[in-house]
Amino acid sequence: MVNRERQIWHCFGCNEGGDIFTFVQRIENIDFREALRLLAEKAGIELTTSQRSEINRNEKTRYLDILQTTANVYHRILCEVAGASGAREYLARRGVTDTMITQFQIGFSPMAWDLMTQYLLKKNFALDDCAKAGVTIVKTEGRARAFDRFRGRIMFPISDTHGRVIGFTGRILVETKDSGGKYVNTPETPLFHKGTVMYALHYAKSAIKEKGFVVLVEGQMDVIACHQIGMTNVVACSGTALTVEQLRLLKRYTDELRMAFDQDAAGQHASERSIALALAEGFVVKIIQIPDDAGKDADECIKKDRAVWDAAVAAAEPFMQHMMSSLVPAESSNVILKDARRKHELSQKIVSFIALLPSAIERDHWIQQASMVLRVSSDALAELTKRAKLSTPAPMRVATEESTQRGGQQMRVLLEERIMALLQEEFQLLEEVSALIDPSQFSDTTHAALYKAWRTGYTLPTAPQTRTTLMTAPVKDSTLELLLSAVYSDLGPAERQTELRILTKRLREIYLTEQRDSLIREIQQAESAGNTPRVSELLERYQKLIS
């Protein structure tokens, strides 16, 4: 049924409805932007794009062209040039097949000083663009000169979620005193931000969704070894410690993270830091335990016995269980737990991670488990957990460091802008978003006013607003459209909706964190004043807030 007067439609068969835009989206299976463009063409209306948006798009395209061209050339050098035989032999020794070399477009950068730079210049790419893309280094001191960033290295292209090359990791083939680090990454560029990308995610995302979990390993060779045996839900951190941004990227595809970092001290440290971040972001974290005699990482384990690796991934155990059994092995628990101070230290470490769990039920479950392992009353552990949340011990500080930074005014405004930009595109989620945040939680008055207008229009029972009316709201439309194009142009409708849900929850978390911090300050003031009734009242409010 179509109501011409109100410009809406409704299908009684599938119980869906909306305006002309949602109708075209459903019929043509396209997103809102494409529906808008299609209808504009039919109506003879020219859609304009801001000049800045067009400039940004052109720059991005140039950088992508440079990076893809560079990847193609390095790949051809590896596969065809006699001078790359050492690189081919190295990969063969590591067990990398030709199929994997082709799929991951692995390449080789010769020791030549400026071979790639000169090639790109001959292809009419600008030197400034080559430098901004991270392929060329330009020295301006003294006599100006330009040379290749990567020389004598096996090249692993790093791609975004849509498979577009945005950077590289280069592994030195022959180490010398002047070769620099063993691994060199593309520097921060307009396209490449090391802490926001995951190696091989564009290959792994479908398998992650299908299997319901992601396997996180440490390096590119670990990833390639896993994909080579058909385990394709595997990614790596691109040579950096796991970041909150990377976790949120993975959150689009799964809530379960199985980790297999190296078993050495550095790997264990990185693992604990990553676990703290993942728990704080609401992931189910499991640990893949490689047997001591089966290799220190996924690549070594697979080469020794693929079945052992498969079994280790399948048997990954919840982090809390793994930590408790590691800290207090059953065979030596009687000795360890005789020492009261040692018992206290173990309790402190365990509850510091329990305190990160977002669910009160999960916290209670692991408090009960820890009580049995440590032979400490659950009440005592619950009290320690409460203090851990109040005092923010070391693992919590690591996990919330970036959350605190996000709570700053500038980052919060950026978060609000992204929510509004996504909501403008995925407006059908307004009711869902409204259930979590209201206009009073926005720090920017402009965002608050626009969001309030959208909510008011959306909920009017007698005159429901259509997307057409709301999209012409007078505040920030062009800015939001530019932001959407600049940040989320590579996401499809489903991914945009997932991102919107994540950001909405994050804004609510920031709001709740502010409320929590305010209560903590009030509790501390009341304790200093010796006002016990006030302390009890505030603690009760605090418990309700965090439960």
C-alpha positions in Angstrom: 0.0 0.0 0.0 1.2 3.5 -0.9 0.0 6.7 0.8 0.7 9.5 -1.7 -0.3 12.2 0.7 2.0 11.1 3.5 4.7 9.8 1.0 5.0 6.4 2.8 4.5 2.7 1.9 3.7 -0.4 3.8 3.8 -4.1 2.8 1.3 -6.2 4.7 3.0 -9.4 3.6 6.4 -8.8 5.1 5.3 -6.1 7.5 7.9 -3.6 6.3 7.4 0.0 5.3 9.0 3.4 5.0 9.4 6.2 2.5 10.5 6.3 -1.2 14.1 5.9 -0.3 13.7 2.7 1.8 11.4 1.4 -1.0 14.1 1.7 -3.6 16.7 0.3 -1.2 14.6 -2.8 -0.6 13.7 -3.3 -4.3 17.2 -2.6 -5.7 19.1 -4.0 -2.7 21.3 -0.9 -2.5 22.2 1.5 0.3 20.8 5.0 0.9 23.5 6.8 -0.9 22.9 4.7 -4.1 19.1 5.1 -3.7 19.5 8.9 -3.4 21.7 9.0 -6.5 19.3 6.8 -8.5 16.2 8.8 -7.6 18.0 12.1 -8.3 18.9 10.9 -11.8 15.3 9.9 -12.5 14.1 13.3 -11.2 16.7 15.2 -13.2 18.3 16.6 -10.1 22.1 17.1 -9.9 23.7 16.1 -6.6 26.6 18.3 -5.7 29.6 17.3 -3.6 31.6 19.8 -1.6 34.9 20.9 -3.0 36.9 19.7 0.0 35.2 16.2 -0.2 36.2 16.0 -3.9 39.8 17.0 -3.1 40.0 14.4 -0.3 38.6 11.7 -2.6 41.1 12.6 -5.4 44.0 12.5 -3.0 43.0 9.2 -1.6 42.6 7.7 -5.1 46.1 8.9 -6.0 47.7 7.3 -2.9 45.8 4.0 -3.5 47.0 3.9 -7.1 50.6 4.5 -6.0 50.4 1.8 -3.3 48.8 -0.8 -5.6 51.3 -0.1 -8.4 54.1 -0.5 -5.9 52.7 -3.8 -4.6 52.4 -5.0 -8.2 56.0 -4.1 -9.1 57.4 -5.7 -5.9 55.4 -8.9 -6.6 56.7 -9.1 -10.1 60.3 -8.6 -9.0 59.9 -11.4 -6.5 58.4 -13.8 -9.0 60.4 -13.0 -12.1 63.7 -11.2 -11.4 66.9 -13.2 -11.0 68.1 -10.9 -8.2 65.2 -11.9 -6.0 66.3 -15.6 -5.9 67.4 -15.2 -2.3 64.0 -14.0 -1.3 62.3 -16.9 -3.2 64.6 -19.4 -1.5 63.8 -17.9 1.9 60.1 -18.1 1.4 60.5 -21.7 0.2 62.4 -22.6 3.3 59.6 -21.1 5.4 57.2 -23.4 3.5 55.2 -20.6 1.7 53.7 -21.9 -1.5 53.4 -20.1 -4.8 49.6 -19.9 -4.2 50.1 -18.0 -1.0 52.7 -15.7 -2.5 50.2 -14.8 -5.2 47.2 -14.5 -2.9 49.0 -12.3 -0.4 50.8 -10.5 -3.2 54.1 -11.0 -1.4 57.0 -9.1 -3.1 60.6 -8.1 -2.9 62.2 -4.6 -2.8 65.8 -4.7 -4.3 68.7 -3.0 -2.6 68.6 -0.3 -5.4 68.6 3.2 -4.0 65.6 4.7 -5.8 64.4 2.0 -8.2 60.7 2.2 -7.1 60.7 6.0 -6.8 62.0 6.5 -10.3 59.5 3.9 -11.7 56.6 5.8 -10.1 57.8 9.1 -11.4 58.0 7.7 -14.9 54.4 6.6 -14.5 53.6 10.3 -13.9 53.0 10.0 -10.1 54.0 13.1 -8.2 57.0 12.9 -5.9 55.0 14.5 -3.1 52.3 11.9 -3.5 54.8 9.1 -3.4 56.2 10.5 -0.1 52.7 11.0 1.4 51.8 7.4 0.5 54.8 6.2 2.4 56.7 4.7 -0.5 59.4 7.3 -0.9 61.6 9.3 1.6 62.4 12.8 0.6 65.4 14.5 2.3 65.5 18.3 2.1 68.6 19.0 4.2 71.5 20.1 2.0 71.0 18.8 -1.5 67.5 17.5 -1.9 67.2 13.9 -2.7 64.5 11.1 -2.8 65.0 7.4 -2.3 63.0 4.2 -1.7 61.8 3.6 1.9 62.1 -0.2 1.5 65.3 -1.8 0.2 66.4 -5.4 0.4 63.2 -6.5 2.0 60.5 -9.1 1.5 57.3 -7.1 1.2 54.0 -7.9 2.7 51.2 -5.5 1.5 48.7 -4.5 4.2 45.2 -3.9 2.9 42.0 -2.3 4.3 38.8 -4.4 4.8 38.0 -4.1 1.1 41.4 -5.4 -0.1 42.9 -2.1 -1.1 46.6 -1.8 -0.4 47.2 1.0 2.2 50.7 0.1 3.4 53.5 -2.5 3.7 55.5 -4.5 6.2 59.1 -5.1 4.9 61.1 -8.0 6.4 64.9 -7.6 5.9 66.4 -10.5 3.8 70.0 -10.1 4.8 70.7 -8.3 8.0 73.6 -5.8 8.2 74.6 -3.1 10.6 73.0 -0.5 8.3 69.9 -2.4 7.4 67.7 -1.0 10.2 65.1 -3.0 12.0 64.3 -6.6 11.1 60.7 -5.4 10.2 59.9 -1.9 8.9 56.3 -0.7 8.5 54.9 2.1 6.4 54.8 5.2 8.5 51.6 7.0 9.5 50.0 8.3 6.3 46.6 9.7 5.2 45.7 6.1 4.5 47.8 4.0 6.9 47.4 4.1 10.6 49.2 1.1 12.1 47.0 0.9 15.1 43.7 0.7 13.2 44.4 -2.1 10.6 44.6 -5.9 10.9 46.7 -7.9 8.6 44.7 -10.2 6.3 41.3 -9.1 7.7 40.0 -8.6 4.1 40.6 -12.3 3.5 39.5 -13.5 7.0 36.3 -11.5 7.7 33.9 -13.9 6.0 35.4 -16.9 7.7 35.3 -15.0 11.1 31.6 -14.4 10.7 31.0 -18.0 9.6 33.0 -19.6 12.4 31.9 -17.2 15.1 35.4 -16.3 16.3 38.7 -14.8 15.2 42.2 -16.2 15.8 44.7 -13.5 16.6 48.4 -14.4 15.9 51.5 -12.3 16.2 53.0 -12.0 12.7 52.4 -12.2 8.9 54.1 -15.6 8.6 51.8 -17.0 11.2 48.8 -15.7 9.3 50.0 -17.1 6.0 50.8 -20.5 7.5 47.2 -20.7 8.9 45.5 -19.6 5.6 47.7 -22.1 3.7 46.2 -25.0 5.6 42.6 -23.6 5.2 42.2 -21.9 8.6 41.2 -18.6 7.2 39.6 -16.8 10.2 43.1 -15.7 11.3 44.6 -12.2 11.4 47.6 -10.4 12.9 48.2 -6.9 14.4 50.5 -5.6 11.7 53.6 -5.4 13.9 52.0 -3.4 16.7 50.6 -4.1 20.1 46.9 -4.7 19.9 44.9 -1.4 20.1 41.4 -0.5 21.1 40.7 0.6 17.5 41.8 -2.8 16.1 39.5 -4.5 18.6 36.6 -2.4 17.5 37.3 -3.3 14.0 37.2 -7.0 14.8 34.0 -6.4 16.8 32.2 -5.8 13.6 32.5 -9.5 12.8 32.7 -11.4 16.1 32.6 -11.2 19.9 35.0 -14.0 20.5 38.8 -13.6 20.3 41.2 -16.6 20.5 44.8 -15.5 21.0 48.0 -17.2 20.1 50.9 -14.9 20.8 54.5 -16.1 21.1 55.3 -18.1 24.3 58.4 -16.0 25.1 58.3 -13.3 27.8 57.6 -10.5 25.3 54.8 -12.5 23.8 53.3 -13.2 27.2 53.4 -9.5 28.1 51.8 -8.4 24.9 49.2 -11.1 25.4 48.2 -9.8 28.9 48.0 -6.2 27.7 45.8 -7.3 24.7 43.6 -9.4 27.0 43.0 -6.4 29.3 42.0 -4.3 26.3 39.8 -7.0 24.8 38.0 -7.7 28.1 37.3 -4.0 28.6 35.8 -4.0 25.1 33.4 -6.9 25.9 35.1 -9.7 24.0 35.0 -13.3 25.1 38.7 -14.0 25.3 40.2 -17.5 25.0 43.8 -18.6 25.0 45.4 -21.0 22.5 48.0 -23.0 24.4 50.7 -24.5 22.1 52.4 -27.5 23.7 56.0 -26.7 24.8 57.5 -29.1 22.3 55.3 -28.0 19.4 56.9 -24.6 18.6 56.7 -21.1 20.0 54.2 -19.8 17.5 51.5 -20.8 15.0 53.9 -21.0 12.1 56.3 -23.4 13.9 53.5 -25.5 15.3 51.9 -26.0 11.9 55.2 -27.0 10.3 55.8 -29.6 13.1 52.3 -31.0 13.3 49.3 -29.3 11.8 47.0 -31.5 13.9 48.5 -30.2 17.1 47.7 -26.6 16.0 44.1 -27.5 15.0 43.6 -29.2 18.4 45.0 -26.2 20.2 42.7 -23.8 18.5 39.7 -26.0 19.1 40.6 -26.5 22.8 41.3 -22.8 23.5 40.2 -22.1 27.1 38.6 -19.0 28.6 41.3 -16.6 29.7 40.2 -16.5 33.4 40.4 -20.2 33.6 43.7 -20.3 31.8 45.2 -17.6 34.1 44.1 -19.3 37.3 45.4 -22.7 36.2 48.7 -21.1 35.2 49.1 -19.1 38.4 48.0 -21.9 40.7 48.8 -25.3 39.1 46.8 -28.1 40.8 49.9 -30.1 41.5 51.6 -27.4 43.5 48.7 -25.5 44.9 49.2 -26.8 48.4 52.7 -25.3 48.5 51.8 -22.0 46.8 48.7 -21.3 48.9 50.5 -21.9 52.3 52.1 -18.4 51.9 49.5 -15.8 52.9 51.3 -13.0 51.1 51.6 -15.0 47.9 47.9 -15.9 48.1 47.2 -12.1 48.5 49.3 -11.3 45.4 47.6 -13.9 43.3 44.2 -12.8 44.4 45.0 -9.2 43.5 46.2 -10.2 40.0 43.2 -12.4 39.3 40.5 -9.9 40.5 42.2 -7.1 38.6 41.1 -8.9 35.4 37.8 -10.0 36.9 37.1 -6.3 37.5 37.4 -5.6 33.7 34.5 -7.9 32.8 31.5 -5.8 31.8 28.9 -8.3 33.0 28.1 -8.6 36.7 27.1 -12.2 36.2 30.5 -13.0 34.6 32.3 -11.3 37.4 30.3 -13.3 40.0 31.0 -16.6 38.1 34.8 -16.0 38.1 34.8 -14.8 41.7 33.2 -18.1 42.6 35.8 -20.0 40.5 38.7 -18.0 42.0 37.4 -18.7 45.5 37.7 -22.4 45.0 41.2 -22.2 43.3 42.7 -19.8 45.9 40.8 -21.1 48.9 39.6 -17.6 49.7 36.0 -16.7 50.5 34.0 -15.3 47.7 33.0 -12.4 49.8 36.6 -11.4 50.3 37.3 -11.6 46.5 34.1 -9.7 45.8 35.4 -6.9 48.1 38.8 -7.0 46.3 37.0 -6.8 42.9 35.0 -3.8 44.1 38.2 -2.0 45.2 39.9 -2.9 41.9 37.2 -1.2 40.0 37.5 1.9 42.3 41.2 2.1 42.5 41.9 1.1 38.8 45.0 -1.2 39.2 47.6 -1.7 36.5 45.8 -4.0 34.0 42.7 -1.7 34.3 44.8 1.4 33.6 46.2 -0.3 30.5 42.7 -1.3 29.4 41.1 2.1 30.0 44.0 4.3 28.9 42.5 4.9 25.5 39.0 5.1 26.9 40.1 7.9 29.1 41.6 9.7 26.2 38.3 9.2 24.3 36.6 10.9 27.2 38.4 14.1 26.4 36.3 16.8 24.9 37.8 16.8 21.4 37.6 13.0 21.0 34.1 12.9 22.4 32.9 15.5 19.9 34.5 13.4 17.1 32.6 10.3 18.5 29.3 12.2 18.4 30.0 13.4 14.9 30.6 9.9 13.7 27.4 8.6 15.4 25.4 11.4 13.7 27.0 10.8 10.3 26.2 7.1 10.4 22.7 7.7 11.8 22.0 10.1 9.0 22.8 7.3 6.6 21.2 4.4 8.6 18.3 6.4 9.9 16.2 3.3 10.5 18.3 2.6 13.6 17.2 5.8 15.3 14.8 4.1 17.7 17.5 1.6 18.7 20.0 4.4 19.3 17.5 6.4 21.2 17.1 3.6 23.7 20.7 3.9 24.7 21.5 7.7 24.5 19.5 10.8 24.8 20.3 14.4 23.7 21.6 15.3 27.2 24.5 12.9 26.8 25.9 14.9 23.9 28.6 17.4 24.8 28.3 19.4 21.6 25.1 21.5 21.6 24.8 21.4 17.8 24.8 17.6 17.8 22.4 17.6 20.7 19.9 19.9 19.0 20.0 18.0 15.7 19.6 14.6 17.5 16.7 16.0 19.5 15.0 17.3 16.4 15.4 13.8 14.8 14.0 12.1 17.8 11.1 14.5 18.1 10.2 14.2 14.4 10.6 10.4 14.5 8.3 9.9 17.4 5.4 12.2 16.5 2.4 9.9 16.2 0.3 12.1 14.0 2.9 13.4 11.6 5.8 11.0 11.2 8.8 12.6 9.5 10.2 10.9 6.4 13.8 10.5 5.7 13.4 13.2 3.0 12.4 15.8 5.6 15.0 14.8 8.1 17.8 14.7 5.7 17.3 18.4 4.9 17.7 19.4 8.6 19.5 22.8 8.6 22.3 21.8 11.0 25.6 20.1 10.0 24.2 18.1 7.0 27.1 18.9 4.7 29.7 18.2 7.5 28.2 14.9 8.4 28.0 13.9 4.7 31.7 14.8 4.3 32.7 12.9 7.4 30.7 9.8 6.2 32.5 9.9 2.9 36.0 10.4 4.4 35.8 7.8 7.2 33.2 5.2 6.2 33.2 5.1 2.4 34.6 1.6 2.4 31.8 0.1 4.6 28.6 -1.5 3.3 25.2 -1.0 5.0 25.6 -3.9 7.4 29.0 -2.8 8.5 27.9 0.8 8.9 25.0 -0.4 11.1 27.4 -2.5 13.2 29.8 0.5 13.6 26.9 2.7 14.6 25.9 0.3 17.3 29.5 0.1 18.6 29.9 3.8 18.7 26.5 4.3 20.4 27.5 1.9 23.1 30.8 3.6 23.4 29.2 7.0 24.0 27.0 5.6 26.6 30.0 4.0 28.3 31.7 7.4 28.4 28.7 8.9 29.9 28.5 6.1 32.5 32.2 6.4 33.2 31.8 10.1 33.9 28.9 9.3 36.3 31.1 6.7 38.0 34.1 9.0 38.3 31.8 11.7 39.8 30.5 9.2 42.4 34.0 8.0 43.2 35.0 11.6 44.0 32.0 12.1 46.1 32.7 8.8 48.0 36.3 9.9 48.7 35.1 13.3 49.9 32.5 11.7 52.2 35.1 9.2 53.6 37.5 12.1 54.3 34.7 13.9 56.1 33.9 10.8 58.1 30.3 10.8 56.8 29.5 7.1 57.0 25.8 7.3 56.1 26.7 9.3 53.0 29.4 6.8 52.0 26.9 4.0 52.3 24.4 5.9 50.2 27.0 6.7 47.5 28.3 3.1 47.4 24.8 1.8 46.8 24.4 4.2 43.9 27.7 3.2 42.6 26.8 -0.5 42.7 23.6 0.1 40.8 25.6 2.1 38.2 28.2 -0.6 37.5 25.8 -3.6 37.7 
